[in-house]
């Protein structure tokens, strides 16, 4: 899990998503149903788009 967290931080930095506003914008993009969380399918989609391996153990 730590590896995925590190990868996520690295990818967010590459995408210039380092401040709270940008993180909030990205969250809203994937929180499509506006329930306050990103469902598993949208999270997998986000991982693929960010070129992160979707680790099933972490995502579940």
MODELLER restraints for C-alpha pairs under 7 A, 6 or more apart:
rsr = mdl.restraints
at = mdl.atoms
rsr.add(forms.Gaussian(group=physical.xy_distance, feature=features.Distance(at['CA:1:A'], at['CA:58:A']), mean=6.15, stdev=0.5))
rsr.add(forms.Gaussian(group=physical.xy_distance, feature=features.Distance(at['CA:7:A'], at['CA:52:A']), mean=6.99, stdev=0.5))
rsr.add(forms.Gaussian(group=physical.xy_distance, feature=features.Distance(at['CA:11:A'], at['CA:50:A']), mean=6.56, stdev=0.5))
rsr.add(forms.Gaussian(group=physical.xy_distance, feature=features.Distance(at['CA:12:A'], at['CA:18:A']), mean=6.62, stdev=0.5))
rsr.add(forms.Gaussian(group=physical.xy_distance, feature=features.Distance(at['CA:17:A'], at['CA:23:A']), mean=6.08, stdev=0.5))
rsr.add(forms.Gaussian(group=physical.xy_distance, feature=features.Distance(at['CA:30:A'], at['CA:38:A']), mean=6.06, stdev=0.5))
rsr.add(forms.Gaussian(group=physical.xy_distance, feature=features.Distance(at['CA:30:A'], at['CA:42:A']), mean=5.93, stdev=0.5))
rsr.add(forms.Gaussian(group=physical.xy_distance, feature=features.Distance(at['CA:31:A'], at['CA:37:A']), mean=5.89, stdev=0.5))
rsr.add(forms.Gaussian(group=physical.xy_distance, feature=features.Distance(at['CA:31:A'], at['CA:38:A']), mean=4.83, stdev=0.5))
rsr.add(forms.Gaussian(group=physical.xy_distance, feature=features.Distance(at['CA:40:A'], at['CA:59:A']), mean=6.89, stdev=0.5))
rsr.add(forms.Gaussian(group=physical.xy_distance, feature=features.Distance(at['CA:44:A'], at['CA:54:A']), mean=5.90, stdev=0.5))
rsr.add(forms.Gaussian(group=physical.xy_distance, feature=features.Distance(at['CA:47:A'], at['CA:53:A']), mean=6.51, stdev=0.5))
rsr.add(forms.Gaussian(group=physical.xy_distance, feature=features.Distance(at['CA:47:A'], at['CA:54:A']), mean=5.81, stdev=0.5))
